């Protein structure tokens, strides 16, 4: 099985009283839709800075991440097709974790 890093972008930031409910709904969806494919449920992220030698690249907001295992990128797409963050207007990026 191959691991994939899933990053979430362009999520609208809800009011603090909505965060717990959205997180609970996401976890329930993930347990049902992804099951054993979840390696690391992940967490929300908040940019605190960058490091670079010279001029840093453009800062990209990554709202959160998850790590899942699947046989292929197409299987990952199928697993994530009804992800609840898509309904919120988010973009989901799929990155294959390569062996080095």
Secondary structure by P-SEA (a helix, b strand, c coil): cbbbbbbbcccccccccaaaaaaaaaaaaaaaaccccccccbbbbbbcccccccccccbbbbccbbbbbcccaaaaaaaaccccccccbbbbbbbbbccc
